[in-house]
Amino acid sequence: MDLEIRNCLSTHMYKHDIVMINLHGRVSYNNMELGIDLDTGGQTKYVIEMTKNLSKNEKINKVYLFTRLILDKNINSSYGIIEEKINAKASIIRLPCGPTNKYLFKEELWPYIWEYVDEAYNFIKKNKIKPLLIHGHYAESAEIASYLANMLNIKSIITAHSLGRRKLNDLLKNNISLEKANKKFKILRRIEAEETALENSNLVICNSKQELDNQWNIYDNFRKNLLLPETKIISAGVDVMNDYTVSSVIEEAHIIKDINSFYFKKEKPIIYALSRPSSNKNIEGILRAYGESKELQDKCNLLLILGNRTDINELNEDSYNVLINTLILIDKYNLYGKVAYPKNHTKSDIPIIYNYVKKLNGIFINIAFEEPFGLTLIEAAQFGLPVIATINGGPNDILAVLNNGILVNPKNTNEIIKSINYIITNKEIYEKFSENANLNYKYFSWENYSKKYLNIINNFNIDNISNNSNKNMMPNFLKKSDKILFTDIDNTLLGNKKASDMFIKKTNKKKLHLALTSGRDFNSIKQIIKENDINIKRFIIIISSVGTEIHIYSENKQDYILDEDHAAFLDFRWEPEKLSRYIETNDYLKKQTHDGSQSYFKLSFDIINNKFDFTKYKKELRQNGFKVNIIKSSNKHLDFIPIRASKGKTLRYIINKYNLKFNNIVVSGDSGNDEDMMTGKIKSIVVGNYMLELEHLKERNNVYFSNKTYANGIVDGLEYYGLI
């Protein structure tokens, strides 16, 4: 790398742009509605605070938090504002992902992953953002981050917050079938997204050692001594809350009056729980412990802050069940006058409540069945509150530092009762835990988090700069306003000689350039185009071998030039010789031997036994350390290619490298291996002789289904888009 580039890098290293992605939930800084639904909880607060606090560092230029644009009339209109400023150096950016007129829960977002990748890419380019990295939070955002980072040729980081495999295991243990779990939670799609993110990302940031050791390690792609992303544990921070101005007469605060209206004896210590109404948070476990202990009822009141609600009947199924069961258990144990469960609270009410609970010598409780981290435990510590916390998850790491409470089995009612009593009735223990909380909570600061984070990402810089040895090889006659059609060959461009001839004639001398994308190898493409009496020079770009090679036509050389940068880009975690040897040991697969069937980036095999299980074999390859994209065609052929390769991924590589505009690109095809070109924002044409595997794309507004076959369908589509 020459001195000029290094000087440029050293300047850039001092000021970073960072892009965060948190797709699901209602993400807002000025209108934070934590607990309003299952998708808007601790993670939402985490990413907003992380964005805000990272931006405070002098080495950060700006931090962008990308989320979903929502124009649903049933929710606050602020979620329909594209940019919401957190401060001068941090903004929330909202972009379309699926139908914008409807609020979608995370399980409904999966069909729109590539659409969001394209929307985010367009926004970044249009606004000249130069991110050093993309950081995805949770499964769908982690997958998006890995794809978007690959497209921009930069690094990606993922943080899980919670993981699908662990959730599935818990569901199965509770006698919920895989079929039911998948129908309700789209759990297999979520797990696949997490596996994909692991394959593509450069770094996994975990909130706790437990997350790393007990959750990620059950993933197929997460095996020791394999090609893995780096892993780091950085415990999350919390905003300082104990310096909020609170009235000296705290009892006069509106929220405290609301809480006290529930109690017969408002002077008793409070057992305080704060969470969204989710079954995982184990609110029933808290109520059962309190309800079954007359001693606890005599000594303490119970406070449940369970999000905000207007009408229980309007909540989602899980939240509805939690609140209904809460009311049932209050009635069962006759806890009237002892349990408070106010309908609404604001962000500014939270420190008031913590202060009030501490004033009454109360405690905080979080006994979720699984707690990925536990930010509320740290919030409680800021106010000197002792805690009772679940033994499952991040609280292990938190209490090891804070030493301000007791870890319990969330399913053991007697243990919960005993632990609460131990703290409440033992003044010395209470004061010791309270003092420890006051002394140690600052360990979990966003300032510490930011320092650790920046130390890590400083190592990302030089690797991000592409060599771009043939950056300018795009034909010089191609103007930014020109349109390009990328078309599949077999059964799309070709298949009807009369139709393909008409297509070539109709696109001649138009401001529409032609390009080819095919599973065929480069030489085979040239041969079949020649056999159909088409001048190969009509095509300025040829994507061959299922997206593993790019050739650009050079007017100067009157020939095609291989994009060498693309080859270097694809080599990421690719081990073709080792992979080929491994595949050849499978008795159900046979290596293809015809010309062009094998190359450095494409290994082609035939399925020779119908007992071959594609899903199981993909899992097997992952567990043995292979990072590979497997393209299945006609239920009998398999192409093994790098994880960064496919028709759609390679097309997006071209768009980025040569600074092409999405609006100027059109694609056409007929089968499943054309699909990832069509599932984003790119204008697409499906010809009338398409395979049924593309049928589901009829729901997409960027895909035109022609009733005309082969090249006639392409012409029809081009006319529909007004291009000829």
Wavefront OBJ file of the C-alpha trace (Angstrom):
o trace
v 0.000 0.000 0.000
v 1.525 3.343 -1.049
v 2.178 6.334 1.218
v -0.753 8.388 -0.152
v -3.275 5.709 0.765
v -1.725 5.242 4.193
v -1.944 8.984 4.873
v -5.575 8.927 3.823
v -6.182 6.023 6.134
v -4.505 7.627 9.105
v -6.784 10.644 8.684
v -9.865 8.453 8.329
v -8.945 6.332 11.338
v -9.320 9.366 13.570
v -12.945 10.033 12.562
v -15.211 7.033 12.112
v -18.719 6.782 10.730
v -20.557 3.811 12.203
v -23.840 2.321 11.036
v -25.939 0.346 13.514
v -28.968 -1.681 12.420
v -31.847 -2.549 14.730
v -34.716 -3.369 12.414
v -37.532 -4.536 14.651
v -39.547 -2.753 17.302
v -40.467 0.895 17.761
v -37.137 2.681 17.828
v -37.207 6.282 18.991
v -35.087 8.471 21.255
v -37.598 11.241 21.904
v -40.616 8.944 22.132
v -39.244 5.797 23.764
v -42.156 3.401 24.345
v -40.367 0.598 26.149
v -42.579 -2.362 26.922
v -45.355 -1.356 24.547
v -44.897 -4.681 22.730
v -42.600 -7.699 22.730
v -40.286 -6.127 20.140
v -39.715 -2.900 22.065
v -37.826 -3.668 25.242
v -34.345 -3.669 26.698
v -32.652 -4.205 23.346
v -34.295 -1.057 21.968
v -32.970 0.993 24.862
v -29.547 -0.668 24.547
v -29.021 0.264 20.887
v -30.263 3.834 21.372
v -27.992 4.421 24.359
v -25.104 2.742 22.563
v -25.608 5.002 19.538
v -25.822 8.128 21.678
v -22.814 7.325 23.825
v -20.525 6.170 21.014
v -21.179 9.467 19.268
v -19.764 11.351 22.261
v -16.283 10.025 21.560
v -14.018 12.469 19.737
v -12.827 9.729 17.367
v -16.344 9.227 16.061
v -17.575 11.367 13.197
v -21.206 10.244 13.294
v -23.242 7.223 14.355
v -26.357 6.187 12.440
v -28.945 3.814 13.871
v -30.921 2.305 10.989
v -34.379 0.934 11.687
v -37.714 0.492 9.928
v -39.973 3.258 8.603
v -43.526 2.781 9.912
v -46.507 4.772 8.638
v -49.148 2.790 10.495
v -51.982 5.126 11.590
v -52.463 2.981 14.707
v -49.089 3.912 16.191
v -47.290 7.166 16.934
v -46.562 9.209 13.810
v -42.952 9.810 14.911
v -42.025 6.373 13.525
v -42.801 7.719 10.063
v -40.084 10.394 10.249
v -37.039 9.355 8.222
v -34.406 11.014 10.427
v -34.650 11.616 14.159
v -31.643 13.366 15.635
v -30.344 12.099 18.954
v -27.626 14.757 19.020
v -25.392 16.535 16.521
v -23.406 13.343 15.884
v -26.072 10.645 16.170
v -29.289 9.985 14.277
v -31.966 7.332 13.954
v -32.637 6.616 10.273
v -35.916 4.951 9.265
v -36.141 3.182 5.904
v -38.841 1.025 4.288
v -38.829 -2.704 4.910
v -41.940 -4.353 3.535
v -45.276 -2.506 3.588
v -44.723 0.762 5.415
v -48.404 1.247 6.244
v -48.361 -1.632 8.705
v -46.345 -2.230 11.862
v -44.754 -5.666 11.505
v -43.374 -7.811 14.288
v -39.929 -9.290 13.808
v -41.298 -12.669 12.713
v -42.974 -10.961 9.739
v -39.876 -9.172 8.428
v -38.004 -12.105 6.883
v -39.308 -11.745 3.287
v -37.924 -8.196 3.126
v -34.287 -8.681 4.169
v -32.776 -7.932 0.752
v -35.171 -5.026 0.282
v -33.757 -3.413 3.409
v -30.175 -4.136 2.318
v -30.857 -2.225 -0.898
v -32.675 0.621 0.884
v -29.820 1.019 3.373
v -27.214 0.910 0.597
v -29.062 3.597 -1.381
v -29.328 5.836 1.692
v -25.638 5.450 2.507
v -24.608 6.311 -1.045
v -27.088 9.149 -1.501
v -26.004 10.808 1.739
v -22.294 10.118 1.175
v -21.930 8.241 4.444
v -18.614 6.425 4.676
v -19.070 3.771 7.348
v -16.089 1.974 8.763
v -18.364 -0.901 9.705
v -21.955 -2.116 9.921
v -23.129 -3.424 13.308
v -26.275 -5.576 13.311
v -28.337 -6.227 16.439
v -30.476 -9.397 16.682
v -30.898 -12.046 13.985
v -32.548 -10.184 11.104
v -30.354 -7.111 11.543
v -27.232 -9.269 11.831
v -28.035 -10.907 8.502
v -28.683 -7.526 6.893
v -25.453 -6.121 8.357
v -23.393 -8.976 6.937
v -24.901 -8.589 3.443
v -24.657 -4.786 3.453
v -21.068 -4.819 4.701
v -20.117 -7.314 2.003
v -21.749 -5.126 -0.624
v -19.799 -2.084 0.604
v -16.653 -4.206 1.071
v -16.286 -3.212 4.729
v -16.401 -5.101 8.036
v -19.467 -6.241 9.941
v -20.134 -6.832 13.635
v -23.059 -8.715 15.127
v -24.593 -8.721 18.599
v -27.278 -11.319 19.231
v -29.073 -10.027 22.355
v -30.843 -13.398 22.336
v -30.418 -16.467 20.163
v -32.825 -18.685 18.284
v -31.271 -22.075 19.035
v -31.448 -21.473 22.775
v -35.061 -20.320 22.455
v -35.940 -23.387 20.383
v -34.349 -25.701 22.928
v -36.391 -24.062 25.700
v -39.596 -24.350 23.668
v -38.981 -28.030 22.990
v -38.307 -28.648 26.700
v -41.713 -27.100 27.417
v -43.381 -29.610 25.074
v -43.949 -27.128 22.258
v -43.450 -28.948 18.967
v -40.958 -27.795 16.361
v -43.823 -27.277 13.921
v -45.710 -25.012 16.323
v -42.564 -23.124 17.355
v -41.644 -22.518 13.739
v -45.138 -21.402 12.773
v -45.341 -18.897 15.614
v -41.774 -17.631 15.834
v -40.323 -18.450 12.372
v -37.601 -19.976 14.508
v -35.807 -21.956 11.775
v -35.533 -18.864 9.569
v -34.153 -16.959 12.548
v -31.546 -19.644 13.248
v -30.532 -19.685 9.578
v -30.051 -15.900 9.724
v -27.807 -16.292 12.768
v -25.765 -18.995 11.040
v -25.478 -16.817 7.920
v -24.350 -13.833 9.973
v -21.695 -15.981 11.656
v -20.385 -17.089 8.261
v -20.097 -13.551 6.938
v -19.292 -11.322 9.896
v -15.881 -10.265 11.166
v -16.674 -9.892 14.843
v -19.225 -11.125 17.365
v -19.668 -8.882 20.404
v -21.241 -10.669 23.364
v -22.694 -8.999 26.427
v -21.615 -11.782 28.778
v -19.407 -14.820 29.043
v -22.525 -16.938 29.475
v -23.774 -15.795 26.050
v -20.511 -16.833 24.453
v -20.075 -20.147 26.274
v -23.652 -21.383 26.535
v -25.486 -19.895 23.567
v -23.233 -19.248 20.580
v -21.347 -22.485 21.043
v -24.370 -24.589 20.026
v -24.336 -23.125 16.492
v -23.115 -25.173 13.540
v -20.772 -22.392 12.431
v -19.412 -21.872 15.921
v -16.907 -24.612 16.484
v -13.431 -24.223 17.899
v -10.485 -24.142 15.501
v -12.690 -23.339 12.498
v -12.843 -20.274 10.253
v -14.770 -18.064 12.653
v -15.357 -14.393 13.283
v -13.454 -12.986 16.217
v -15.396 -12.837 19.491
v -15.231 -10.186 22.205
v -17.126 -9.728 25.445
v -18.058 -6.112 26.134
v -20.624 -5.692 28.857
v -23.240 -3.110 27.984
v -23.447 0.194 29.753
v -26.385 2.114 31.131
v -27.180 5.793 31.158
v -26.607 7.468 34.489
v -30.052 7.786 36.058
v -29.345 8.535 39.723
v -28.493 12.161 38.975
v -31.986 12.884 37.633
v -33.673 15.697 39.522
v -36.310 14.203 41.781
v -38.745 16.132 43.933
v -37.842 16.193 47.618
v -41.412 15.130 48.290
v -41.225 12.073 46.072
v -44.628 10.842 47.199
v -46.204 13.765 45.324
v -44.985 12.500 41.945
v -47.879 11.401 39.740
v -46.481 7.877 39.186
v -45.977 7.347 42.942
v -49.530 8.444 43.666
v -50.695 5.985 41.023
v -48.650 3.165 42.579
v -49.760 3.923 46.134
v -53.408 3.926 45.097
v -53.111 0.126 44.871
v -51.751 -0.422 48.393
v -53.487 -0.811 51.744
v -50.211 -0.096 53.546
v -47.998 2.075 51.387
v -45.166 2.369 53.923
v -43.963 -1.245 53.456
v -40.771 -2.083 51.479
v -41.397 -2.828 47.805
v -40.329 -5.817 45.731
v -39.966 -4.130 42.355
v -40.067 -5.789 38.898
v -39.697 -3.828 35.649
v -40.050 -5.521 32.263
v -42.236 -5.812 29.222
v -45.124 -8.294 29.632
v -43.349 -11.299 28.164
v -43.703 -14.918 29.260
v -39.910 -15.209 29.322
v -39.734 -12.562 32.065
v -41.440 -14.991 34.471
v -43.826 -12.527 36.096
v -45.893 -15.519 37.172
v -42.879 -16.837 39.078
v -42.654 -13.583 41.043
v -46.379 -13.654 41.830
v -46.314 -17.293 42.917
v -43.386 -16.677 45.278
v -45.095 -13.632 46.751
v -48.501 -15.298 46.860
v -47.277 -18.448 48.592
v -45.372 -16.572 51.312
v -47.521 -14.989 54.010
v -44.321 -13.632 55.533
v -43.430 -11.713 52.341
v -46.960 -10.346 52.067
v -46.845 -9.103 55.660
v -43.478 -7.392 55.203
v -43.555 -6.128 51.616
v -45.654 -4.794 48.789
v -45.117 -5.941 45.207
v -44.755 -3.531 42.265
v -45.040 -4.727 38.650
v -44.211 -2.200 35.924
v -45.142 -4.160 32.801
v -44.919 -1.742 29.907
v -47.739 0.543 28.832
v -51.202 -0.494 27.776
v -54.577 0.971 26.917
v -56.637 -2.196 26.609
v -55.383 -5.697 27.460
v -57.584 -7.092 24.697
v -55.570 -5.165 22.108
v -52.221 -6.708 23.107
v -50.463 -9.517 21.282
v -51.110 -13.054 22.461
v -48.056 -13.401 24.698
v -48.511 -10.041 26.456
v -52.247 -10.683 26.804
v -51.593 -14.043 28.462
v -49.027 -12.567 30.869
v -51.371 -9.819 32.037
v -54.423 -12.070 32.282
v -52.422 -14.596 34.309
v -51.190 -11.722 36.493
v -54.776 -10.793 37.311
v -55.720 -14.439 37.868
v -52.848 -14.990 40.316
v -53.598 -11.773 42.207
v -57.117 -13.051 42.618
v -56.068 -16.605 43.431
v -53.780 -15.495 46.279
v -56.056 -12.601 47.288
v -53.279 -10.061 46.837
v -55.528 -7.033 46.533
v -54.041 -4.014 48.273
v -50.581 -5.598 48.137
v -49.715 -5.592 44.416
v -49.488 -2.501 42.184
v -49.557 -2.799 38.399
v -50.092 0.690 36.888
v -51.185 0.836 33.254
v -48.786 3.537 32.095
v -45.504 5.189 32.916
v -43.053 7.486 31.159
v -39.291 7.397 30.693
v -38.880 10.117 33.315
v -40.907 8.064 35.822
v -38.311 5.277 35.980
v -35.695 7.042 38.177
v -38.496 8.311 40.405
v -39.698 4.748 40.958
v -36.180 3.451 41.677
v -35.661 6.260 44.197
v -38.953 5.560 45.883
v -38.260 1.817 46.173
v -34.862 2.582 47.739
v -36.413 5.103 50.136
v -38.639 2.285 51.432
v -35.659 -0.143 51.660
v -37.046 -2.292 48.889
v -35.333 -4.584 46.394
v -35.340 -5.155 42.635
v -36.183 -8.543 41.114
v -35.521 -9.987 37.645
v -36.020 -13.759 37.517
v -36.505 -14.234 33.786
v -36.198 -17.773 32.519
v -33.365 -16.504 30.286
v -31.879 -13.010 30.514
v -29.408 -12.215 27.707
v -27.843 -9.445 29.773
v -29.960 -7.557 32.341
v -29.659 -3.782 31.992
v -32.344 -3.164 34.607
v -30.154 -4.823 37.233
v -27.492 -2.190 36.600
v -30.077 0.595 36.641
v -31.293 -0.629 40.019
v -27.707 -0.678 41.312
v -27.339 3.027 40.511
v -29.913 3.667 43.211
v -28.300 1.329 45.721
v -30.922 -1.386 45.375
v -30.121 -4.997 46.294
v -31.342 -7.453 43.649
v -32.688 -10.955 43.154
v -31.686 -12.171 39.680
v -32.023 -15.216 37.483
v -29.077 -17.555 37.321
v -29.670 -18.024 33.590
v -27.735 -15.581 31.442
v -26.004 -12.230 31.805
v -26.850 -11.632 35.497
v -24.043 -14.064 36.376
v -21.524 -11.594 34.941
v -23.303 -8.552 36.370
v -23.552 -9.772 39.953
v -19.967 -11.004 39.849
v -19.020 -7.331 39.523
v -21.756 -5.617 41.518
v -21.955 -8.149 44.368
v -25.285 -6.625 45.369
v -27.676 -9.540 45.415
v -28.492 -13.213 44.999
v -28.797 -15.419 41.915
v -31.733 -17.836 41.951
v -33.240 -20.621 39.901
v -36.270 -18.890 38.308
v -38.301 -22.099 38.554
v -37.623 -22.698 42.263
v -40.321 -20.847 44.224
v -38.934 -21.714 47.656
v -35.472 -20.484 46.705
v -36.938 -17.181 45.487
v -38.940 -16.700 48.718
v -35.958 -17.559 50.884
v -33.618 -15.173 49.015
v -36.009 -12.221 49.195
v -36.589 -12.795 52.902
v -32.863 -13.072 53.538
v -32.237 -9.580 52.139
v -35.378 -7.876 53.443
v -35.064 -9.176 57.020
v -31.297 -8.843 57.404
v -30.386 -5.175 57.775
v -26.620 -5.749 57.587
v -26.927 -7.775 54.389
v -29.238 -5.175 52.874
v -26.830 -2.344 53.645
v -23.843 -4.341 52.417
v -25.528 -5.105 49.083
v -26.674 -1.495 48.799
v -23.173 -0.162 49.469
v -21.668 -2.593 46.921
v -24.191 -1.455 44.328
v -23.276 2.195 44.861
v -19.562 1.433 44.653
v -19.533 -0.882 41.626
v -22.239 0.148 39.155
v -19.921 2.554 37.324
v -18.049 -0.428 35.908
v -20.993 -0.800 33.530
v -20.710 2.629 31.936
v -21.104 3.538 28.293
v -17.819 5.398 28.565
v -16.036 2.124 29.340
v -18.000 0.357 26.614
v -17.046 3.000 24.038
v -13.346 2.799 24.871
v -13.308 -0.980 24.486
v -15.376 -0.799 21.300
v -13.098 1.768 19.670
v -9.968 -0.169 20.604
v -11.394 -3.127 18.711
v -12.573 -1.313 15.596
v -9.317 0.591 15.196
v -7.900 -2.699 13.922
v -10.456 -2.749 11.098
v -9.077 0.096 9.012
v -6.442 -0.923 6.475
v -8.165 -4.213 5.654
v -11.220 -2.314 4.428
v -9.465 -0.601 1.534
v -9.910 -2.522 -1.694
v -7.003 -2.663 -4.117
v -9.335 -1.762 -7.006
v -6.646 -2.693 -9.522
v -9.131 -2.535 -12.413
v -11.553 0.008 -10.964
v -11.948 1.926 -14.200
v -12.439 -0.957 -16.593
v -16.179 -0.243 -17.025
v -16.775 0.870 -20.655
v -16.266 4.613 -20.922
v -19.346 4.978 -23.104
v -21.560 3.957 -20.180
v -23.205 7.035 -18.698
v -24.756 7.312 -15.260
v -28.184 7.798 -16.808
v -27.921 4.668 -18.970
v -29.967 1.605 -18.154
v -28.610 -1.967 -17.967
v -30.553 -5.195 -18.323
v -28.984 -8.234 -16.622
v -30.648 -11.306 -18.074
v -30.426 -14.999 -17.432
v -29.632 -17.056 -20.528
v -31.195 -20.530 -20.529
v -34.994 -20.462 -20.763
v -35.003 -16.690 -20.500
v -32.983 -15.012 -23.245
v -32.750 -18.300 -25.109
v -35.289 -21.056 -25.653
v -37.203 -19.511 -28.541
v -34.975 -18.463 -31.448
v -37.553 -16.172 -33.003
v -38.157 -14.444 -29.682
v -34.459 -13.923 -28.922
v -33.874 -12.505 -32.396
v -36.745 -10.073 -31.876
v -35.328 -9.109 -28.468
v -31.905 -8.290 -29.946
v -33.535 -6.246 -32.681
v -35.782 -4.298 -30.319
v -32.940 -3.418 -27.948
v -30.553 -2.340 -30.713
v -29.458 1.311 -30.630
v -31.399 1.955 -27.442
v -29.974 3.567 -24.322
v -30.284 0.152 -22.783
v -27.123 -1.844 -22.308
v -27.246 -5.605 -22.068
v -25.497 -7.918 -19.625
v -25.661 -11.652 -19.014
v -25.865 -13.592 -15.768
v -25.766 -17.364 -15.844
v -24.796 -20.564 -14.099
v -22.798 -21.470 -17.204
v -19.051 -20.904 -17.287
v -17.664 -18.048 -19.392
v -16.590 -20.152 -22.382
v -19.904 -21.992 -22.466
v -21.742 -18.645 -22.492
v -19.715 -17.402 -25.447
v -20.342 -20.658 -27.275
v -24.126 -20.751 -26.829
v -24.507 -17.065 -27.672
v -22.569 -17.679 -30.866
v -24.701 -20.736 -31.697
v -27.780 -18.519 -31.494
v -26.327 -15.996 -33.937
v -26.029 -13.216 -31.364
v -23.030 -10.906 -31.304
v -21.392 -11.452 -27.912
v -20.146 -7.860 -27.941
v -23.722 -6.683 -27.349
v -23.190 -7.619 -23.693
v -21.019 -5.211 -21.726
v -20.892 -7.421 -18.617
v -21.011 -11.193 -18.246
v -21.595 -12.768 -14.834
v -20.800 -16.458 -15.139
v -20.524 -19.635 -13.072
v -23.360 -18.736 -10.689
v -21.915 -15.338 -9.829
v -18.316 -16.426 -9.251
v -16.807 -14.633 -12.252
v -17.292 -11.172 -13.766
v -16.033 -10.228 -17.216
v -16.255 -6.626 -18.456
v -16.042 -5.858 -22.166
v -13.148 -3.550 -23.050
v -13.483 -1.470 -26.224
v -9.773 -0.759 -26.176
v -8.825 -4.423 -26.081
v -11.880 -5.595 -28.013
v -12.202 -8.394 -25.500
v -13.504 -9.239 -22.046
v -11.415 -8.589 -18.926
v -11.798 -10.614 -15.745
v -12.576 -8.550 -12.642
v -9.647 -9.549 -10.437
v -10.863 -7.547 -7.447
v -13.984 -9.664 -7.387
v -11.896 -12.818 -7.223
v -10.036 -11.463 -4.189
v -13.351 -10.457 -2.637
v -14.800 -13.974 -3.029
v -11.794 -15.679 -1.449
v -13.066 -14.796 2.041
v -13.094 -18.023 4.134
v -13.006 -20.134 0.980
v -11.100 -23.461 1.013
v -11.884 -25.164 -2.316
v -9.341 -27.976 -2.250
v -10.256 -29.074 1.262
v -13.958 -28.733 0.465
v -13.729 -30.729 -2.754
v -11.958 -33.601 -1.010
v -14.630 -33.641 1.676
v -17.568 -33.613 -0.773
v -16.055 -36.459 -2.781
v -16.384 -38.734 0.266
v -20.195 -38.495 0.057
v -21.647 -41.547 -1.692
v -24.769 -39.657 -2.780
v -22.856 -37.042 -4.791
v -20.802 -37.377 -7.950
v -18.358 -34.797 -9.249
v -19.261 -33.346 -12.638
v -16.612 -33.813 -15.308
v -17.793 -31.818 -18.334
v -15.856 -28.747 -19.465
v -16.387 -25.756 -17.196
v -18.007 -27.732 -14.382
v -15.134 -27.104 -11.982
v -13.244 -23.918 -11.203
v -11.496 -22.372 -8.228
v -14.729 -20.735 -7.083
v -17.288 -23.308 -8.287
v -17.405 -26.988 -7.455
v -20.238 -28.792 -9.253
v -21.705 -32.163 -8.289
v -24.717 -34.279 -9.258
v -27.079 -35.904 -6.762
v -27.085 -39.611 -7.635
v -29.221 -40.973 -4.806
v -32.648 -39.679 -3.749
v -31.733 -40.366 -0.119
v -29.514 -37.275 -0.188
v -30.742 -34.766 2.416
v -29.807 -31.216 1.390
v -30.570 -29.600 4.758
v -28.622 -32.164 6.768
v -25.651 -31.944 4.421
v -25.539 -28.156 4.688
v -25.505 -28.551 8.471
v -22.738 -31.157 8.222
v -20.555 -28.864 6.117
v -20.992 -26.034 8.582
v -20.129 -28.230 11.535
v -16.932 -29.230 9.757
v -15.898 -25.637 9.273
v -16.821 -25.014 5.625
v -18.199 -21.589 4.747
v -20.043 -22.279 1.514
v -23.091 -21.217 -0.458
v -24.840 -24.229 -2.015
v -26.969 -23.619 -5.108
v -29.441 -26.408 -5.890
v -30.947 -26.658 -9.371
v -33.476 -29.027 -10.908
v -33.324 -31.067 -7.678
v -30.319 -32.935 -9.062
v -27.394 -30.515 -9.407
v -25.382 -28.764 -6.689
v -22.951 -25.886 -7.117
v -20.700 -25.172 -4.125
v -19.528 -21.557 -4.247
v -18.118 -18.970 -1.777
v -20.511 -17.419 0.733
v -20.105 -14.026 -0.953
v -21.158 -15.369 -4.351
v -24.521 -15.737 -6.084
v -26.160 -13.979 -8.983
v -27.743 -11.390 -6.702
v -24.710 -10.788 -4.506
v -22.436 -10.410 -7.525
v -24.839 -8.005 -9.194
v -24.786 -5.863 -6.047
v -20.978 -6.047 -6.000
v -21.010 -4.583 -9.518
v -23.490 -1.869 -8.525
v -21.228 -0.790 -5.672
v -17.891 -1.048 -7.436
v -18.945 0.863 -10.524
v -21.275 3.259 -8.683
v -24.348 2.214 -10.655
v -27.851 3.301 -9.697
v -30.464 0.784 -8.593
v -33.126 2.616 -10.597
v -31.104 2.039 -13.767
v -30.868 -1.738 -13.333
v -33.367 -4.335 -14.570
v -33.007 -8.111 -14.248
v -34.837 -10.992 -15.896
v -34.955 -14.697 -15.166
v -37.035 -17.827 -14.858
v -35.781 -19.966 -11.960
v -34.724 -20.133 -8.322
v -31.107 -19.199 -8.887
v -32.335 -15.839 -10.228
v -34.338 -15.130 -7.074
v -31.841 -13.176 -5.002
v -31.509 -10.681 -7.866
v -35.248 -10.041 -7.492
v -35.931 -10.003 -3.745
v -34.623 -6.489 -3.122
v -35.388 -3.165 -4.801
v -34.145 -4.001 -8.301
v -36.735 -3.894 -11.096
v -37.300 -7.493 -12.119
v -38.948 -9.441 -14.935
v -40.085 -13.041 -14.562
v -40.758 -14.602 -17.964
v -43.955 -16.580 -18.557
v -42.243 -19.982 -18.611
v -40.938 -19.484 -15.069
v -40.517 -22.287 -12.549
v -42.991 -22.491 -9.654
v -40.225 -21.740 -7.127
v -40.595 -18.061 -8.123
v -44.361 -17.973 -7.614
v -44.113 -16.322 -4.187
v -42.448 -13.267 -5.764
v -45.847 -12.226 -7.141
v -46.380 -10.454 -3.826
v -43.463 -8.101 -4.522
v -44.091 -4.755 -6.180
v -40.658 -4.680 -7.821
v -41.281 -7.899 -9.791
v -43.231 -7.985 -13.058
v -44.589 -11.363 -14.108
v -45.005 -11.532 -17.875
v -47.510 -13.851 -19.489
v -45.167 -14.118 -22.462
v -42.438 -16.733 -22.563
v -38.678 -16.635 -23.074
v -37.290 -13.455 -24.665
v -40.802 -12.266 -25.535
v -41.334 -12.023 -21.778
v -38.216 -9.854 -21.433
v -39.481 -7.505 -24.157
v -42.873 -7.356 -22.468
v -41.235 -6.495 -19.162
v -39.016 -3.818 -20.682
v -42.099 -2.241 -22.243
v -43.853 -2.396 -18.849
v -40.956 -0.484 -17.266
v -40.886 1.980 -20.191
v -37.379 1.049 -21.282
v -38.150 0.220 -24.930
l 1 2 3 4 5 6 7 8 9 10 11 12 13 14 15 16 17 18 19 20 21 22 23 24 25 26 27 28 29 30 31 32 33 34 35 36 37 38 39 40 41 42 43 44 45 46 47 48 49 50 51 52 53 54 55 56 57 58 59 60 61 62 63 64 65 66 67 68 69 70 71 72 73 74 75 76 77 78 79 80 81 82 83 84 85 86 87 88 89 90 91 92 93 94 95 96 97 98 99 100 101 102 103 104 105 106 107 108 109 110 111 112 113 114 115 116 117 118 119 120 121 122 123 124 125 126 127 128 129 130 131 132 133 134 135 136 137 138 139 140 141 142 143 144 145 146 147 148 149 150 151 152 153 154 155 156 157 158 159 160 161 162 163 164 165 166 167 168 169 170 171 172 173 174 175 176 177 178 179 180 181 182 183 184 185 186 187 188 189 190 191 192 193 194 195 196 197 198 199 200 201 202 203 204 205 206 207 208 209 210 211 212 213 214 215 216 217 218 219 220 221 222 223 224 225 226 227 228 229 230 231 232 233 234 235 236 237 238 239 240 241 242 243 244 245 246 247 248 249 250 251 252 253 254 255 256 257 258 259 260 261 262 263 264 265 266 267 268 269 270 271 272 273 274 275 276 277 278 279 280 281 282 283 284 285 286 287 288 289 290 291 292 293 294 295 296 297 298 299 300 301 302 303 304 305 306 307 308 309 310 311 312 313 314 315 316 317 318 319 320 321 322 323 324 325 326 327 328 329 330 331 332 333 334 335 336 337 338 339 340 341 342 343 344 345 346 347 348 349 350 351 352 353 354 355 356 357 358 359 360 361 362 363 364 365 366 367 368 369 370 371 372 373 374 375 376 377 378 379 380 381 382 383 384 385 386 387 388 389 390 391 392 393 394 395 396 397 398 399 400 401 402 403 404 405 406 407 408 409 410 411 412 413 414 415 416 417 418 419 420 421 422 423 424 425 426 427 428 429 430 431 432 433 434 435 436 437 438 439 440 441 442 443 444 445 446 447 448 449 450 451 452 453 454 455 456 457 458 459 460 461 462 463 464 465 466 467 468 469 470 471 472 473 474 475 476 477 478 479 480 481 482 483 484 485 486 487 488 489 490 491 492 493 494 495 496 497 498 499 500 501 502 503 504 505 506 507 508 509 510 511 512 513 514 515 516 517 518 519 520 521 522 523 524 525 526 527 528 529 530 531 532 533 534 535 536 537 538 539 540 541 542 543 544 545 546 547 548 549 550 551 552 553 554 555 556 557 558 559 560 561 562 563 564 565 566 567 568 569 570 571 572 573 574 575 576 577 578 579 580 581 582 583 584 585 586 587 588 589 590 591 592 593 594 595 596 597 598 599 600 601 602 603 604 605 606 607 608 609 610 611 612 613 614 615 616 617 618 619 620 621 622 623 624 625 626 627 628 629 630 631 632 633 634 635 636 637 638 639 640 641 642 643 644 645 646 647 648 649 650 651 652 653 654 655 656 657 658 659 660 661 662 663 664 665 666 667 668 669 670 671 672 673 674 675 676 677 678 679 680 681 682 683 684 685 686 687 688 689 690 691 692 693 694 695 696 697 698 699 700 701 702 703 704 705 706 707 708 709 710 711 712 713 714 715 716 717 718 719 720 721 722 723 724
